[in-house]
Amino acid sequence: MEKTIRTTDGLSLWSEAFGQPGDRPILLIMGAMNQGIFWPDAFCRRLASLGYYVIRYDHRDTGQSSTVDFQTQPYRLAELTQDALAVLHGHQLPKATVVGLSMGGYIAQLLAIEHPEAVDRLVLISSSADQRPYMAATMGQPTVGFALPGPGAALLDYIRATLAQPPGSAPAIEQNVLTGWALTYGGSREFPRTQLTAALRRAAGRTSNPLAAFHHALAVAASPDRLEGIKSIAAPTLVIHGRADNLLPLAHGEYLARHIPGARLQLFDMGHSFMWSWDDEVLASLTAFLADDSIAPPFQTNHD
């Protein structure tokens, strides 16, 4: 079921729910520049079939949500967090398990820090408490002095080459994006090129301004870290991270698990992105976490 949500600052957000409204709710928050449909359909339907009410949505400036004039209406992670809260309230949900991927994890952390009443449990996939090393590295600035590492050399080379010579045609853009995704997938499994190509083409047909999504980088760059803030998170938390993550290296996930009180850490041999390659394992880890009614701090760290 699709539903349009109104934000506190007058924007429209596309959302979609799977399952029955009375079931246990899960809010899925996607990473930067990506539409909600990058939570795979089958992943959402399988969660719903297990008795969960699953909601995904398009961030502002992506997909079928509103496009923002960033010059006159700039925003940061704070506004994106208010968007997530608006989606919950728009579906008449006072609280939910919040699952955030990458930048979606930054937003999920802020929800748990600033709106603890809205977060039942927290799941952070391929995320971090500090986006600054990545942002500095991509802008050609030094990363010395940060507590956490910047991205890997191969990914940085790709970003810099793209900035120096941006692709000019639709086929070239698609190939460039596929190259970037392949670099961030990493890990021990085959890159899901067929599924991702289909998702990219579907996403291209759902937006009138694909360049607007680049505003997310500005929003993230203008936002503070959460290195201290996460220490106040009270929601039971599961951190899922890839050993081969070259965008937010493993130390980022380990920091989250070490500093969020009682957090669990689940590691897989994946890179930054799990979709289509690690759906089964991530779903199993998520549902086992949600089904554990005995959870109480401190959790045991799991390195399977």
Kinemage of the C-alpha trace (Angstrom):
@kinemage 1
@onewidth
@group {chain A} dominant
@subgroup {mainchain}
@vectorlist {calphas} color= white
{ca met a 1} P 0.000 0.000 0.000
{ca glu a 2} L 1.425 3.348 -1.076
{ca lys a 3} L 0.840 6.494 0.959
{ca thr a 4} L 1.938 10.099 0.649
{ca ile a 5} L 3.205 11.674 3.878
{ca arg a 6} L 3.323 15.408 4.622
{ca thr a 7} L 6.374 16.680 6.477
{ca thr a 8} L 6.463 19.435 9.083
{ca asp a 9} L 7.969 21.801 6.503
{ca gly a 10} L 5.369 21.109 3.831
{ca leu a 11} L 7.025 18.474 1.645
{ca ser a 12} L 5.519 15.241 0.348
{ca leu a 13} L 7.193 11.888 0.962
{ca trp a 14} L 6.306 8.709 -0.918
{ca ser a 15} L 5.965 5.657 1.326
{ca glu a 16} L 4.902 2.065 0.924
{ca ala a 17} L 3.755 -0.451 3.521
{ca phe a 18} L 3.884 -4.259 3.371
{ca gly a 19} L 1.845 -6.508 5.656
{ca gln a 20} L -0.959 -5.867 8.114
{ca pro a 21} L -1.183 -2.575 10.057
{ca gly a 22} L -1.693 -4.438 13.330
{ca asp a 23} L 1.562 -6.364 13.024
{ca arg a 24} L 4.826 -5.339 14.684
{ca pro a 25} L 6.101 -2.285 12.759
{ca ile a 26} L 9.485 -1.885 11.082
{ca leu a 27} L 10.635 1.368 9.483
{ca leu a 28} L 13.323 0.931 6.814
{ca ile a 29} L 15.500 4.006 6.176
{ca met a 30} L 17.612 3.920 3.015
{ca gly a 31} L 21.071 5.386 2.507
{ca ala a 32} L 22.070 8.639 0.839
{ca met a 33} L 20.917 9.407 -2.704
{ca asn a 34} L 18.916 6.188 -2.973
{ca gln a 35} L 15.179 5.661 -3.205
{ca gly a 36} L 13.215 3.494 -0.818
{ca ile a 37} L 12.820 0.848 -3.522
{ca phe a 38} L 16.453 -0.124 -2.987
{ca trp a 39} L 15.120 -2.082 -0.025
{ca pro a 40} L 14.401 -5.088 -2.269
{ca asp a 41} L 10.746 -5.963 -2.817
{ca ala a 42} L 11.316 -9.603 -1.885
{ca phe a 43} L 13.118 -8.597 1.329
{ca cys a 44} L 10.155 -6.420 2.375
{ca arg a 45} L 7.564 -9.058 1.462
{ca arg a 46} L 9.415 -11.782 3.349
{ca leu a 47} L 9.559 -9.619 6.458
{ca ala a 48} L 5.824 -8.950 6.122
{ca ser a 49} L 5.104 -12.665 5.710
{ca leu a 50} L 6.792 -13.270 9.058
{ca gly a 51} L 4.299 -11.013 10.837
{ca tyr a 52} L 5.821 -7.537 10.503
{ca tyr a 53} L 4.320 -4.324 9.167
{ca val a 54} L 7.137 -3.021 6.979
{ca ile a 55} L 7.412 0.580 5.749
{ca arg a 56} L 9.904 1.984 3.276
{ca tyr a 57} L 9.958 5.505 1.870
{ca asp a 58} L 11.719 7.892 -0.493
{ca his a 59} L 13.812 10.564 1.202
{ca arg a 60} L 13.197 14.148 0.130
{ca asp a 61} L 15.024 14.784 -3.158
{ca thr a 62} L 14.659 11.162 -4.282
{ca gly a 63} L 12.089 9.137 -6.169
{ca gln a 64} L 8.496 10.272 -5.882
{ca ser a 65} L 9.099 12.514 -2.870
{ca ser a 66} L 9.388 16.294 -3.103
{ca thr a 67} L 12.389 17.943 -4.696
{ca val a 68} L 13.888 20.778 -2.676
{ca asp a 69} L 15.496 24.021 -3.808
{ca phe a 70} L 18.548 23.539 -1.627
{ca gln a 71} L 19.736 27.115 -2.075
{ca thr a 72} L 16.610 28.558 -0.463
{ca gln a 73} L 15.650 25.561 1.699
{ca pro a 74} L 18.841 23.835 2.854
{ca tyr a 75} L 18.527 20.894 5.189
{ca arg a 76} L 20.690 18.633 7.311
{ca leu a 77} L 20.345 15.229 8.915
{ca ala a 78} L 18.103 16.898 11.496
{ca glu a 79} L 15.443 17.571 8.857
{ca leu a 80} L 15.834 14.089 7.377
{ca thr a 81} L 15.242 12.720 10.878
{ca gln a 82} L 12.046 14.749 11.131
{ca asp a 83} L 11.016 13.221 7.801
{ca ala a 84} L 11.452 9.714 9.223
{ca leu a 85} L 9.367 10.678 12.237
{ca ala a 86} L 6.696 12.094 9.920
{ca val a 87} L 6.546 8.772 8.072
{ca leu a 88} L 5.979 6.928 11.348
{ca his a 89} L 3.256 9.332 12.424
{ca gly a 90} L 1.722 9.326 8.954
{ca his a 91} L 1.204 5.592 9.301
{ca gln a 92} L -0.285 6.096 12.794
{ca leu a 93} L 2.681 4.428 14.474
{ca pro a 94} L 3.879 5.839 17.805
{ca lys a 95} L 7.022 3.672 17.647
{ca ala a 96} L 8.698 0.997 15.550
{ca thr a 97} L 11.827 -1.031 15.102
{ca val a 98} L 13.982 1.335 13.056
{ca val a 99} L 16.403 -0.159 10.516
{ca gly a 100} L 18.858 2.240 8.885
{ca leu a 101} L 21.385 1.584 6.134
{ca ser a 102} L 24.454 3.848 5.838
{ca met a 103} L 23.076 7.435 5.968
{ca gly a 104} L 19.777 5.841 6.950
{ca gly a 105} L 21.664 4.608 9.988
{ca tyr a 106} L 22.717 8.156 10.839
{ca ile a 107} L 19.044 9.121 10.777
{ca ala a 108} L 18.086 6.057 12.822
{ca gln a 109} L 20.680 7.003 15.458
{ca leu a 110} L 19.269 10.517 15.691
{ca leu a 111} L 15.767 9.120 16.093
{ca ala a 112} L 16.962 6.937 18.969
{ca ile a 113} L 18.893 9.823 20.565
{ca glu a 114} L 16.344 12.607 20.155
{ca his a 115} L 13.050 10.688 19.984
{ca pro a 116} L 13.615 7.562 22.103
{ca glu a 117} L 9.867 7.115 22.525
{ca ala a 118} L 9.616 6.389 18.774
{ca val a 119} L 12.236 3.606 18.669
{ca asp a 120} L 11.395 0.125 19.935
{ca arg a 121} L 14.609 -1.500 18.701
{ca leu a 122} L 17.406 -0.182 16.522
{ca val a 123} L 19.242 -1.917 13.674
{ca leu a 124} L 22.208 -0.160 12.041
{ca ile a 125} L 23.536 -1.652 8.802
{ca ser a 126} L 26.836 -0.466 7.277
{ca ser a 127} L 26.644 2.766 9.220
{ca ser a 128} L 28.728 5.045 11.436
{ca ala a 129} L 28.623 7.560 14.260
{ca asp a 130} L 30.913 9.875 12.260
{ca gln a 131} L 30.504 10.628 8.554
{ca arg a 132} L 33.264 13.265 8.566
{ca pro a 133} L 36.208 11.027 7.488
{ca tyr a 134} L 34.292 9.931 4.385
{ca met a 135} L 33.146 13.448 3.529
{ca ala a 136} L 36.642 14.882 4.023
{ca ala a 137} L 38.263 12.225 1.859
{ca thr a 138} L 35.804 12.633 -1.002
{ca met a 139} L 36.382 16.383 -0.991
{ca gly a 140} L 40.151 15.948 -1.118
{ca gln a 141} L 40.734 16.990 2.467
{ca pro a 142} L 42.994 15.169 4.967
{ca thr a 143} L 41.427 12.579 7.259
{ca val a 144} L 44.201 12.753 9.862
{ca gly a 145} L 42.840 13.522 13.311
{ca phe a 146} L 39.547 11.666 13.013
{ca ala a 147} L 38.878 8.787 15.378
{ca leu a 148} L 37.597 6.612 12.521
{ca pro a 149} L 39.125 5.836 9.093
{ca gly a 150} L 38.175 7.222 5.713
{ca pro a 151} L 37.153 5.150 2.667
{ca gly a 152} L 39.386 2.756 0.791
{ca ala a 153} L 41.765 3.858 -1.979
{ca ala a 154} L 39.909 2.142 -4.843
{ca leu a 155} L 36.645 3.836 -3.954
{ca leu a 156} L 38.344 7.209 -3.611
{ca asp a 157} L 39.979 6.797 -7.020
{ca tyr a 158} L 36.565 6.093 -8.560
{ca ile a 159} L 34.967 9.139 -6.902
{ca arg a 160} L 37.762 11.460 -7.973
{ca ala a 161} L 37.749 10.133 -11.549
{ca thr a 162} L 33.998 10.629 -11.766
{ca leu a 163} L 34.245 14.186 -10.472
{ca ala a 164} L 37.056 14.955 -12.931
{ca gln a 165} L 35.158 13.532 -15.918
{ca pro a 166} L 31.437 13.062 -15.211
{ca pro a 167} L 29.556 10.707 -17.558
{ca gly a 168} L 27.494 12.569 -20.143
{ca ser a 169} L 24.946 10.113 -21.543
{ca ala a 170} L 22.306 7.906 -19.945
{ca pro a 171} L 24.179 4.653 -20.750
{ca ala a 172} L 27.428 6.153 -19.458
{ca ile a 173} L 25.740 7.312 -16.261
{ca glu a 174} L 24.258 3.864 -15.684
{ca gln a 175} L 27.606 2.179 -16.239
{ca asn a 176} L 29.351 4.646 -13.948
{ca val a 177} L 26.836 4.040 -11.155
{ca leu a 178} L 27.145 0.278 -11.581
{ca thr a 179} L 30.918 0.610 -11.263
{ca gly a 180} L 30.516 2.559 -8.040
{ca trp a 181} L 28.067 0.052 -6.585
{ca ala a 182} L 30.373 -2.828 -7.536
{ca leu a 183} L 33.186 -1.155 -5.601
{ca thr a 184} L 31.036 -0.678 -2.516
{ca tyr a 185} L 29.612 -4.203 -2.592
{ca gly a 186} L 32.949 -5.923 -2.109
{ca gly a 187} L 33.078 -9.032 0.016
{ca ser a 188} L 33.055 -12.690 -0.881
{ca arg a 189} L 29.944 -12.904 -3.076
{ca glu a 190} L 29.258 -12.111 -6.698
{ca phe a 191} L 28.089 -8.588 -7.459
{ca pro a 192} L 24.309 -8.748 -8.211
{ca arg a 193} L 24.598 -6.828 -11.480
{ca thr a 194} L 21.303 -8.019 -12.972
{ca gln a 195} L 19.181 -7.110 -9.942
{ca leu a 196} L 20.917 -3.794 -9.421
{ca thr a 197} L 20.646 -2.791 -13.081
{ca ala a 198} L 16.902 -3.451 -12.933
{ca ala a 199} L 16.603 -1.399 -9.734
{ca leu a 200} L 18.558 1.516 -11.213
{ca arg a 201} L 16.346 1.572 -14.307
{ca arg a 202} L 13.225 1.407 -12.176
{ca ala a 203} L 14.539 4.262 -10.025
{ca ala a 204} L 15.304 6.345 -13.126
{ca gly a 205} L 11.640 6.117 -14.104
{ca arg a 206} L 10.462 7.309 -10.685
{ca thr a 207} L 12.151 10.705 -10.541
{ca ser a 208} L 11.967 13.890 -12.559
{ca asn a 209} L 15.249 15.270 -11.201
{ca pro a 210} L 17.904 12.637 -10.434
{ca leu a 211} L 20.503 15.320 -9.654
{ca ala a 212} L 18.504 16.498 -6.628
{ca ala a 213} L 19.699 13.446 -4.688
{ca phe a 214} L 23.186 14.976 -4.558
{ca his a 215} L 21.780 17.385 -1.962
{ca his a 216} L 22.121 14.531 0.533
{ca ala a 217} L 25.893 14.913 0.431
{ca leu a 218} L 25.513 18.586 1.358
{ca ala a 219} L 23.090 17.701 4.151
{ca val a 220} L 25.454 15.092 5.591
{ca ala a 221} L 28.501 17.347 5.283
{ca ala a 222} L 26.689 20.117 7.196
{ca ser a 223} L 25.721 17.824 10.077
{ca pro a 224} L 27.647 17.062 13.272
{ca asp a 225} L 28.903 13.620 14.227
{ca arg a 226} L 27.203 11.405 16.820
{ca leu a 227} L 30.320 10.031 18.525
{ca glu a 228} L 29.074 11.074 21.958
{ca gly a 229} L 25.352 11.125 21.263
{ca ile a 230} L 25.087 7.399 20.611
{ca lys a 231} L 26.246 6.696 24.172
{ca ser a 232} L 22.788 7.771 25.365
{ca ile a 233} L 20.844 5.364 23.137
{ca ala a 234} L 18.579 3.210 25.286
{ca ala a 235} L 16.907 1.085 22.594
{ca pro a 236} L 18.198 -2.483 22.208
{ca thr a 237} L 20.536 -2.259 19.224
{ca leu a 238} L 21.902 -4.595 16.574
{ca val a 239} L 24.853 -3.413 14.464
{ca ile a 240} L 25.364 -5.267 11.165
{ca his a 241} L 28.576 -4.515 9.293
{ca gly a 242} L 30.686 -5.930 6.492
{ca arg a 243} L 34.265 -6.958 7.036
{ca ala a 244} L 35.016 -5.705 3.493
{ca asp a 245} L 33.214 -2.361 3.772
{ca asn a 246} L 35.483 0.122 1.974
{ca leu a 247} L 33.174 3.128 2.321
{ca leu a 248} L 32.719 2.982 6.092
{ca pro a 249} L 35.397 0.482 7.138
{ca leu a 250} L 34.768 -2.052 9.888
{ca ala a 251} L 36.034 0.277 12.625
{ca his a 252} L 32.875 2.363 12.124
{ca gly a 253} L 30.597 -0.560 12.966
{ca glu a 254} L 32.811 -1.599 15.852
{ca tyr a 255} L 32.634 1.912 17.314
{ca leu a 256} L 28.831 1.821 17.198
{ca ala a 257} L 28.699 -1.568 18.883
{ca arg a 258} L 31.227 -0.575 21.525
{ca his a 259} L 29.608 2.741 22.482
{ca ile a 260} L 25.871 2.087 22.202
{ca pro a 261} L 25.030 0.522 25.561
{ca gly a 262} L 24.524 -3.218 25.214
{ca ala a 263} L 24.673 -3.304 21.416
{ca arg a 264} L 25.196 -6.524 19.502
{ca leu a 265} L 27.599 -6.715 16.559
{ca gln a 266} L 26.939 -9.073 13.633
{ca leu a 267} L 29.661 -9.299 10.982
{ca phe a 268} L 29.357 -10.695 7.468
{ca asp a 269} L 31.888 -11.111 4.648
{ca met a 270} L 30.182 -8.359 2.683
{ca gly a 271} L 31.071 -4.841 1.656
{ca his a 272} L 29.019 -1.709 2.235
{ca ser a 273} L 25.863 -2.899 0.484
{ca phe a 274} L 24.009 -6.111 1.313
{ca met a 275} L 21.032 -5.949 -1.044
{ca trp a 276} L 20.378 -9.013 -3.227
{ca ser a 277} L 23.653 -10.699 -2.209
{ca trp a 278} L 23.176 -10.963 1.562
{ca asp a 279} L 19.381 -10.598 1.902
{ca asp a 280} L 18.926 -14.010 3.534
{ca glu a 281} L 21.596 -13.495 6.176
{ca val a 282} L 20.608 -9.931 7.024
{ca leu a 283} L 16.938 -10.885 7.246
{ca ala a 284} L 17.735 -13.878 9.470
{ca ser a 285} L 19.901 -11.741 11.758
{ca leu a 286} L 17.224 -9.046 11.948
{ca thr a 287} L 14.347 -11.405 12.689
{ca ala a 288} L 16.336 -13.368 15.279
{ca phe a 289} L 17.095 -10.084 17.037
{ca leu a 290} L 13.432 -9.061 16.960
{ca ala a 291} L 12.242 -12.465 18.152
{ca asp a 292} L 14.544 -12.480 21.189
{ca asp a 293} L 12.226 -11.403 23.986
{ca ser a 294} L 14.930 -11.929 26.586
{ca ile a 295} L 17.123 -9.101 25.317
{ca ala a 296} L 18.454 -6.949 28.111
{ca pro a 297} L 21.817 -5.155 28.330
{ca pro a 298} L 24.535 -6.184 28.162
{ca phe a 299} L 24.258 -8.150 24.910
{ca gln a 300} L 26.814 -10.695 23.781
{ca thr a 301} L 28.849 -9.731 20.712
{ca asn a 302} L 28.386 -12.169 17.809
{ca his a 303} L 31.110 -12.439 15.152
{ca asp a 304} L 29.619 -15.201 13.006
